[in-house]
Structure formats: C-alpha cells, structure tokens
Amino acid sequence: MTIGTSQRAAGVDGAPRVHSLRPGRLLAAGLLAGPLFAALVAVQLVAHRDFDLSRHPISMLATGDHGWVQVATFAVTGLLVVAASRGVHHRLTAGRGRVWVPRLIALFGIGLIAAGIFVPDAENGYPAGTPDGPVATMSWHGIAHSASAAIGYNALIVAMVVFAVRLAILRRHGWAVANAAVALTLLVLLSLPMADGVSIRMAFGGVVAFGWLAALCGSLRLGRARRPGEPRHPR
C-alpha cells in the first residue's frame, strides 16, 4: 500500500478512527526538525562572521546577506513540526490531550513558518552598517515576527502542560513531573524581562522546545505515552 492510503481502526472508546498507514514517518519529522534547524543555523553562524549570538537572536540571520536561508530554515522546520503534529494525532487516539496536544504542536509549527515570512528588524549592528542598539520603532513585519514566535512557543508550552496532565492521569508521575518541569523551564527562558543574554536564552529555549518534541515523537514511535489498551499502529 502507498503512504497516502488510510485504514479504519476502532479506538478504545469503540468509535471508529482514521489512522495514517505510516504515522511513524510523520513522527520522524519531529525527530528531524531540531537537528536540521541547528545544522542550518550552525552553517550560517560560520558564514556570517559579523553575527554575534550573544547579542543577536538567531532570527536576525534572516536580515543579513543570504537571509533567505534563515527564512527557508524557519519554513522547512515549521512544516516538519506540522507533519509531526499529524503523527501525534494518529497515535494519541484516546484520553486527555488527544485533541489539543497535536493541535498546539501544529500551532507551534505554523508560528515558525510565520516567523520566517515576517522578517525581524535589523538592530544591534547586524547586518553590517546597521546602527548599534535596539531599533527605535518596530516595523509591522518586526511586530508580526515577534507575535508569531510568541504564539508558537506559548502554544508548545501549553501542549507540554496538557501532556503532563495526560501522563499524570496514566499514573506516570515521574514523566508527568518531567514534562511540567520542561514547560516551566521554557516559560522562564522566554519570559525573563532582563535584556542581557536574551538571544542566548532564546537559543537555549529552542533547544528545549525541539528536544521535547523529539522526545515525544520518539516515545510515540516506540508505542509509549498511549493509554493502556490502545492498539499499536503500523509505522
């Protein structure tokens, strides 16, 4: 059968559900998203010697020479996250979070795509020739970029909390606490008001976000994090 074929399966509540024949491949997109993003950013950091990660958020790579590379990085990574959300949807067939966890993950992916479409404002001396210091007045696309990133990351934080509740209901209390701790860590990293080190915190926040997504997708590929009695689906 082809990847696009689907089959009917009954959930534990007796209701028929549609499952992709290859949900494992969709979940693999969630494993790939973070490493791909990191690799593409690393290449750009080597190529752009005037970019200083201690002062410039990664998204500002979209404002310099060959900025389309970072725009494409956001877009491709976002699409991979959306694909992963479909895999999560197919594997979480019952129980708390089966609806909203994949939806919120998809919103995170859409936020990444939008963050690439709406380029941030150049500031703090990058790219070369830009005045030092923060931009005096944010442009409409700079505001849209910040809003897209904020919506996406906050959606993922909520997904983490919802999944923590799911795990607690399944009596997997250790993993529930771990998920809640990851959500709190990401919230703190992205919410601290201090301007110093914000670009580093944002970069580390990305590592936390993509790391959690990879852990979730990997767990679901191995058949974990489902309700007891839920059928294993073909990969």
C-alpha positions as CSV (number, residue, x, y, z in Angstrom):
1,M,0.0,0.0,0.0
2,T,1.1,3.6,-0.5
3,I,1.8,6.1,2.2
4,G,-1.3,8.1,1.3
5,T,-3.6,5.2,2.0
6,S,-5.5,5.2,5.2
7,Q,-7.3,2.5,7.2
8,R,-10.1,2.3,9.7
9,A,-9.4,1.3,13.3
10,A,-11.6,1.3,16.4
11,G,-10.4,3.4,19.3
12,V,-10.6,2.2,22.9
13,D,-13.9,4.1,23.2
14,G,-15.3,2.0,20.4
15,A,-15.5,4.9,17.9
16,P,-14.0,4.4,14.5
17,R,-10.9,6.4,13.8
18,V,-8.8,7.0,10.7
19,H,-5.1,6.4,11.0
20,S,-2.4,7.1,8.5
21,L,-0.8,3.9,7.3
22,R,2.6,5.4,8.1
23,P,2.3,7.6,11.2
24,G,5.8,6.7,12.2
25,R,7.1,8.6,9.2
26,L,5.2,11.7,10.3
27,L,6.7,11.3,13.8
28,A,10.1,11.1,12.3
29,A,9.7,14.6,11.1
30,G,9.6,15.7,14.7
31,L,12.9,13.9,15.3
32,L,14.4,15.7,12.3
33,A,13.1,19.2,12.9
34,G,15.5,20.2,15.7
35,P,18.8,18.8,14.3
36,L,18.0,20.2,10.9
37,F,17.3,23.7,12.4
38,A,20.5,23.5,14.4
39,A,22.6,22.4,11.5
40,L,21.4,25.1,9.2
41,V,21.9,27.8,11.8
42,A,25.4,26.5,12.6
43,V,26.4,26.8,8.9
44,Q,25.1,30.4,8.8
45,L,27.0,31.3,12.0
46,V,30.2,30.1,10.4
47,A,29.4,32.0,7.2
48,H,28.4,35.3,8.9
49,R,31.4,36.4,11.0
50,D,29.7,39.6,12.0
51,F,26.8,37.8,13.7
52,D,27.2,37.5,17.5
53,L,24.9,35.1,19.1
54,S,25.4,36.8,22.5
55,R,23.8,39.9,21.0
56,H,21.8,38.8,18.1
57,P,18.8,36.4,18.2
58,I,19.0,33.6,15.6
59,S,16.0,35.0,13.7
60,M,18.1,38.1,12.8
61,L,20.1,35.9,10.4
62,A,17.1,36.5,8.1
63,T,18.0,40.2,7.8
64,G,21.6,39.8,6.6
65,D,23.1,38.7,3.3
66,H,21.5,35.5,2.1
67,G,18.8,36.0,4.7
68,W,16.6,33.7,2.6
69,V,18.5,30.8,4.1
70,Q,17.1,31.5,7.5
71,V,13.7,32.2,6.1
72,A,13.7,28.8,4.4
73,T,15.0,27.3,7.7
74,F,12.0,28.5,9.6
75,A,9.7,27.4,6.8
76,V,11.1,23.9,6.4
77,T,11.4,23.3,10.1
78,G,7.8,24.6,10.7
79,L,6.5,22.2,8.0
80,L,8.3,19.3,9.7
81,V,6.7,20.3,13.0
82,V,3.2,20.4,11.4
83,A,3.9,17.0,9.9
84,A,4.9,15.7,13.3
85,S,1.7,17.0,14.8
86,R,-0.2,14.8,12.4
87,G,1.8,11.8,13.6
88,V,0.9,12.7,17.2
89,H,-2.7,13.0,16.2
90,H,-2.7,9.5,14.7
91,R,-1.0,7.9,17.7
92,L,-2.9,9.6,20.5
93,T,-6.3,8.0,19.7
94,A,-7.9,8.4,23.2
95,G,-7.5,10.0,26.5
96,R,-6.7,13.5,27.8
97,G,-4.8,15.6,25.3
98,R,-5.6,13.6,22.2
99,V,-7.2,16.6,20.5
100,W,-5.3,19.6,21.8
101,V,-1.7,18.2,22.1
102,P,-1.4,17.8,18.3
103,R,-3.3,21.0,17.5
104,L,-1.0,23.0,19.8
105,I,2.1,21.4,18.3
106,A,0.8,22.3,14.8
107,L,0.3,25.9,16.0
108,F,4.0,25.9,17.1
109,G,4.9,24.8,13.5
110,I,2.7,27.5,12.0
111,G,4.4,30.0,14.3
112,L,7.8,29.0,12.9
113,I,6.6,29.4,9.3
114,A,5.1,32.8,10.1
115,A,8.3,33.9,11.9
116,G,10.1,33.2,8.6
117,I,7.6,35.0,6.5
118,F,7.7,38.1,8.7
119,V,11.4,39.1,8.9
120,P,12.5,40.8,12.2
121,D,14.0,44.3,12.2
122,A,17.8,44.8,11.8
123,E,19.4,46.1,15.0
124,N,22.4,46.0,17.3
125,G,24.8,46.4,14.5
126,Y,23.6,43.5,12.4
127,P,23.8,43.2,9.5
128,A,26.9,45.3,8.8
129,G,26.0,49.0,8.5
130,T,23.1,48.8,10.9
131,P,23.2,51.3,13.8
132,D,24.2,49.8,17.2
133,G,21.5,49.4,19.8
134,P,17.8,48.4,19.5
135,V,15.6,49.6,16.8
136,A,13.8,52.8,17.7
137,T,10.4,51.8,16.3
138,M,9.5,48.3,15.3
139,S,8.1,47.8,11.8
140,W,4.9,46.0,11.1
141,H,6.8,42.9,10.0
142,G,9.0,43.0,13.0
143,I,5.9,43.1,15.3
144,A,4.4,40.2,13.3
145,H,7.6,38.2,13.6
146,S,7.7,38.6,17.4
147,A,4.0,37.8,17.7
148,S,4.3,34.7,15.6
149,A,7.2,33.4,17.7
150,A,5.4,34.2,20.9
151,I,2.2,32.5,19.8
152,G,4.0,29.4,18.6
153,Y,6.2,28.9,21.7
154,N,3.3,29.6,24.1
155,A,1.2,27.0,22.2
156,L,4.0,24.5,22.7
157,I,4.3,25.3,26.4
158,V,0.5,24.6,26.8
159,A,1.0,21.4,24.8
160,M,3.6,20.3,27.3
161,V,1.3,21.1,30.3
162,V,-1.6,19.2,28.7
163,F,0.6,16.2,28.0
164,A,1.9,16.3,31.6
165,V,-1.7,16.1,32.8
166,R,-2.3,13.1,30.5
167,L,0.8,11.4,31.9
168,A,-0.4,12.1,35.5
169,I,-3.8,10.5,34.6
170,L,-2.0,7.5,33.3
171,R,-0.1,7.3,36.7
172,R,3.3,8.0,35.0
173,H,4.0,10.6,37.6
174,G,7.7,10.8,37.1
175,W,7.3,11.6,33.4
176,A,4.4,14.0,34.2
177,V,6.7,16.0,36.5
178,A,9.4,16.0,33.9
179,N,7.1,17.4,31.3
180,A,5.8,20.1,33.6
181,A,9.4,21.0,34.5
182,V,10.3,21.3,30.8
183,A,7.3,23.6,30.3
184,L,8.3,25.7,33.2
185,T,11.9,25.9,32.0
186,L,10.8,27.0,28.6
187,L,8.4,29.6,30.0
188,V,11.1,31.1,32.2
189,L,13.7,31.2,29.4
190,L,11.4,33.1,27.1
191,S,9.7,35.3,29.7
192,L,12.6,36.8,31.8
193,P,12.4,40.6,31.4
194,M,16.2,41.1,31.5
195,A,17.5,42.2,28.2
196,D,21.0,40.9,28.9
197,G,21.6,37.4,27.3
198,V,18.1,37.3,25.7
199,S,19.5,35.9,22.5
200,I,21.3,33.1,24.3
201,R,18.1,32.3,26.3
202,M,16.1,32.2,23.2
203,A,18.6,29.8,21.5
204,F,18.5,27.6,24.6
205,G,14.7,27.8,24.6
206,G,14.8,26.4,21.0
207,V,16.9,23.5,22.1
208,V,14.4,22.7,24.9
209,A,11.4,23.0,22.6
210,F,12.8,20.8,19.8
211,G,14.2,18.4,22.4
212,W,10.8,17.9,24.0
213,L,9.2,17.4,20.6
214,A,11.8,14.9,19.6
215,A,11.3,13.0,22.9
216,L,7.5,12.9,22.4
217,C,7.8,11.7,18.8
218,G,10.4,9.1,19.7
219,S,8.2,7.9,22.5
220,L,5.2,7.6,20.3
221,R,7.2,5.8,17.6
222,L,8.1,3.2,20.2
223,G,4.5,2.9,21.3
224,R,4.7,4.6,24.6
225,A,2.7,7.5,26.0
226,R,-0.6,6.0,24.9
227,R,-3.4,4.8,27.1
228,P,-3.2,1.2,28.3
229,G,-5.0,-1.0,25.8
230,E,-4.7,1.4,22.8
231,P,-3.6,-0.5,19.7
232,R,-0.1,-0.1,18.3
233,H,-0.3,1.3,14.8
234,P,1.9,0.4,11.9
235,R,4.8,2.7,11.3
